[in-house]
Amino acid sequence: MPIIEHSTVRMPAPVDFHAERTFVSAEQGAVSMTVKEVELHPGWEGRLHTHSTDEVIMVMAGAVQLIIGDELQTVRAGCTLFAPPGVPHKLVNKLWIPVRLLVMYPTTNQETEYLE
């Protein structure tokens, strides 16, 4: 059973207001799980999309805006977002600080369908 020391997995410099590092994936031997840490910097705007599997997004630091359908909510650290398969969602960071997220899904090959 591998133990992943987070400090040994470097967070790359952000590109287009986004950076991520992967802790668990097929590269570490996982067959049905991915765990990533994602940073969304002010100015980030994702695209509305769905996934074919569940997705869990834990807000670890900062806050992010979540769009589901026509609804916009600001979600702060200490909250977890749960996106069941097929539910359209989008993350936006138009706030003033980066948001740090822990993203998990039960596959090593997440399928994403972009709706915009």
SERO-4910 file (N, C-alpha, C, O; in steps of 0.05 Angstrom, whole numbers):
BEGIN
 pado doro    nc1    nc2    nc3   cac1   cac2   cac3    cc1    cc2    cc3    oc1    oc2    oc3
  Met    A     17    -23      0      0      0      0     18     25      0     33     29     19
  Pro    A     17     41    -22     34     65    -22     24     86     -3      0     90      1
  Ile    A     43    100      8     37    124     24     47    148      7     71    149      0
  Ile    A     29    166      2     37    189    -15     42    213      4     24    223     17
  Glu    A     67    222      4     75    245     20     69    270      3     82    275    -17
  His    A     49    285     11     40    308     -5     62    327    -12     63    339    -34
  Ser    A     81    331      7    102    351      2    121    343    -20    136    360    -30
  Thr    A    121    317    -28    138    309    -50    125    312    -77    138    309    -98
  Val    A    100    318    -78     85    323   -103     83    353   -107     66    366    -93
  Arg    A     99    364   -124     99    393   -128     74    403   -142     65    391   -161
  Met    A     65    426   -133     43    440   -147     57    457   -169     74    473   -163
  Pro    A     50    452   -194     62    468   -215     53    497   -215     33    504   -201
  Ala    A     67    514   -229     58    542   -232     31    543   -246     26    527   -264
  Pro    A     14    561   -238    -12    563   -252     -9    570   -281      8    586   -289
  Val    A    -26    558   -297    -29    565   -325    -59    571   -330    -76    556   -323
  Asp    A    -64    594   -341    -92    603   -345   -107    603   -319   -130    594   -318
  Phe    A    -95    613   -297   -108    616   -271   -114    589   -257   -130    588   -239
  His    A   -100    567   -266   -107    540   -256    -81    524   -252    -63    525   -269
  Ala    A    -80    509   -230    -57    491   -225    -68    467   -211    -88    469   -195
  Glu    A    -56    444   -216    -65    420   -201    -42    400   -199    -24    399   -215
  Arg    A    -44    384   -177    -26    362   -173    -42    338   -166    -63    340   -153
  Thr    A    -33    314   -174    -48    290   -170    -34    273   -149    -10    268   -150
  Phe    A    -50    264   -130    -40    247   -108    -45    217   -114    -28    200   -108
  Val    A    -69    211   -124    -76    183   -130    -87    181   -158   -105    197   -166
  Ser    A    -76    163   -174    -84    159   -202    -74    132   -211    -62    117   -195
  Ala    A    -78    126   -236    -68    101   -247    -37    100   -245    -26     78   -242
  Glu    A    -24    123   -245      5    124   -243     15    112   -217     37    101   -215
  Gln    A     -1    115   -195      6    104   -169     -5     76   -166     -1     63   -145
  Gly    A    -19     65   -186    -29     38   -185    -59     37   -179    -70     15   -177
  Ala    A    -73     59   -177   -102     59   -172   -116     48   -197   -108     53   -220
  Val    A   -138     33   -192   -154     22   -214   -181     36   -215   -195     34   -236
  Ser    A   -189     49   -193   -216     61   -194   -218     86   -176   -239     90   -164
  Met    A   -197    102   -175   -198    126   -158   -177    146   -167   -155    139   -175
  Thr    A   -186    172   -167   -168    194   -172   -172    215   -150   -195    221   -143
  Val    A   -150    225   -140   -150    247   -120   -130    268   -129   -107    263   -133
  Lys    A   -141    293   -132   -124    315   -141   -128    339   -122   -149    343   -110
  Glu    A   -107    355   -119   -109    381   -107   -109    402   -129    -91    401   -146
  Val    A   -128    420   -129   -131    439   -151   -131    467   -139   -145    472   -118
  Glu    A   -117    485   -151   -118    513   -143   -130    529   -166   -120    527   -189
  Leu    A   -150    545   -161   -162    562   -180   -157    591   -171   -166    599   -150
  His    A   -143    605   -187   -135    633   -180   -156    653   -190   -172    646   -207
  Pro    A   -156    676   -177   -176    697   -186   -174    701   -216   -153    705   -227
  Gly    A   -198    700   -229   -199    703   -257   -206    676   -271   -213    676   -295
  Trp    A   -204    654   -256   -211    628   -268   -241    626   -274   -258    634   -257
  Glu    A   -248    617   -297   -275    610   -304   -276    584   -320   -266    584   -342
  Gly    A   -286    564   -307   -288    538   -321   -311    538   -341   -323    559   -346
  Arg    A   -316    515   -353   -338    513   -372   -359    494   -360   -352    476   -345
  Leu    A   -384    500   -366   -406    482   -357   -401    455   -369   -397    451   -393
  His    A   -403    434   -351   -397    407   -360   -411    386   -342   -422    393   -321
  Thr    A   -410    362   -351   -420    339   -335   -398    317   -335   -379    318   -351
  His    A   -401    298   -317   -384    275   -316   -401    250   -317   -424    250   -310
  Ser    A   -388    227   -324   -403    202   -324   -402    188   -297   -415    167   -294
  Thr    A   -387    199   -278   -386    187   -251   -390    209   -230   -391    232   -237
  Asp    A   -393    200   -205   -395    219   -183   -369    236   -183   -348    226   -191
  Glu    A   -371    260   -173   -348    277   -168   -352    291   -141   -373    302   -136
  Val    A   -331    290   -125   -332    304    -99   -311    325    -99   -288    320   -106
  Ile    A   -318    349    -91   -300    372    -90   -301    384    -62   -321    396    -55
  Met    A   -279    381    -47   -278    393    -20   -263    419    -22   -241    421    -33
  Val    A   -276    440    -11   -263    467    -11   -246    468     14   -256    469     36
  Met    A   -219    468     10   -200    466     32   -192    494     42   -186    497     66
  Ala    A   -190    514     24   -182    541     31   -194    560     11   -196    554    -13
  Gly    A   -202    583     21   -214    603      3   -243    598     -2   -257    586     14
  Ala    A   -252    608    -25   -280    604    -33   -282    604    -63   -264    614    -77
  Val    A   -303    591    -73   -306    589   -102   -336    592   -108   -353    586    -92
  Gln    A   -341    602   -132   -369    605   -140   -376    580   -157   -361    572   -174
  Leu    A   -400    569   -151   -409    545   -164   -435    552   -179   -453    564   -169
  Ile    A   -435    544   -204   -459    548   -221   -471    520   -227   -457    503   -238
  Ile    A   -496    517   -219   -511    493   -226   -537    503   -238   -553    515   -225
  Gly    A   -540    497   -264   -563    507   -279   -562    538   -279   -542    549   -288
  Asp    A   -584    551   -270   -585    580   -269   -577    591   -241   -578    615   -237
  Glu    A   -569    573   -223   -563    581   -196   -533    586   -191   -517    569   -199
  Leu    A   -526    608   -178   -499    614   -171   -497    615   -140   -512    629   -127
  Gln    A   -477    600   -129   -473    600   -100   -443    603    -95   -427    594   -110
  Thr    A   -437    617    -73   -409    619    -65   -405    598    -43   -420    598    -23
  Val    A   -385    582    -47   -380    559    -29   -353    564    -16   -333    568    -30
  Arg    A   -352    563     11   -327    569     26   -314    544     37   -325    523     37
  Ala    A   -289    548     46   -274    526     59   -291    513     81   -306    527     95
  Gly    A   -289    487     82   -304    472    102   -329    460     90   -344    446    104
  Cys    A   -334    464     64   -357    453     50   -348    433     29   -326    436     18
  Thr    A   -365    414     23   -360    395      2   -382    396    -19   -405    396    -12
  Leu    A   -374    397    -44   -392    397    -67   -394    368    -77   -374    355    -79
  Phe    A   -418    359    -83   -422    332    -94   -437    335   -120   -460    344   -121
  Ala    A   -425    326   -141   -437    327   -168   -442    299   -177   -423    285   -185
  Pro    A   -467    290   -176   -474    263   -186   -470    262   -216   -468    283   -229
  Pro    A   -468    238   -228   -464    235   -257   -486    250   -272   -510    249   -265
  Gly    A   -478    265   -293   -497    278   -310   -507    305   -301   -522    318   -315
  Val    A   -499    314   -277   -508    340   -267   -490    362   -277   -466    363   -271
  Pro    A   -500    381   -294   -483    403   -304   -474    421   -282   -489    429   -264
  His    A   -448    428   -282   -437    446   -262   -413    460   -274   -401    452   -294
  Lys    A   -406    482   -260   -384    499   -269   -373    514   -244   -388    523   -227
  Leu    A   -346    516   -242   -333    531   -221   -322    557   -232   -311    558   -255
  Val    A   -324    578   -217   -314    605   -225   -300    617   -200   -311    616   -178
  Asn    A   -277    629   -204   -264    644   -182   -261    673   -191   -241    680   -203
  Lys    A   -281    689   -185   -279    718   -191   -276    732   -164   -281    756   -162
  Leu    A   -268    718   -144   -263    730   -117   -234    741   -117   -222    743   -138
  Trp    A   -224    747    -94   -198    761    -92   -175    743    -84   -152    752    -84
  Ile    A   -179    718    -77   -158    700    -69   -161    673    -83   -182    666    -92
  Pro    A   -139    658    -85   -141    631    -97   -158    613    -79   -160    618    -55
  Val    A   -170    593    -91   -185    573    -76   -170    547    -80   -160    541   -101
  Arg    A   -168    531    -58   -154    505    -59   -176    484    -55   -191    484    -36
  Leu    A   -177    465    -74   -197    444    -74   -184    416    -74   -162    413    -85
  Leu    A   -197    397    -61   -189    369    -63   -211    356    -79   -235    356    -71
  Val    A   -204    345   -102   -223    334   -121   -219    304   -123   -197    294   -126
  Met    A   -242    289   -120   -240    260   -120   -262    248   -138   -285    258   -138
  Tyr    A   -256    227   -153   -276    213   -169   -267    184   -172   -244    177   -172
  Pro    A   -288    166   -174   -283    137   -173   -275    125   -200   -287    105   -209
  Thr    A   -255    136   -212   -244    125   -237   -217    137   -242   -210    158   -230
  Thr    A   -201    124   -258   -175    136   -265   -176    150   -293   -157    160   -302
  Asn    A   -200    149   -304   -204    162   -331   -231    176   -331   -250    166   -343
  Gln    A   -232    200   -319   -257    215   -317   -265    225   -345   -250    238   -358
  Glu    A   -290    219   -352   -301    228   -377   -316    254   -372   -332    256   -354
  Thr    A   -310    275   -387   -322    301   -384   -336    309   -410   -324    307   -432
  Glu    A   -361    317   -408   -376    327   -431   -380    357   -427   -394    365   -408
  Tyr    A   -369    373   -444   -371    402   -442   -397    411   -455   -404    403   -478
  Leu    A   -412    429   -442   -438    438   -452   -436    466   -462   -456    477   -473
  Glu    A   -413    480   -460   -409    507   -470   -381    510   -480   -374    531   -490
***
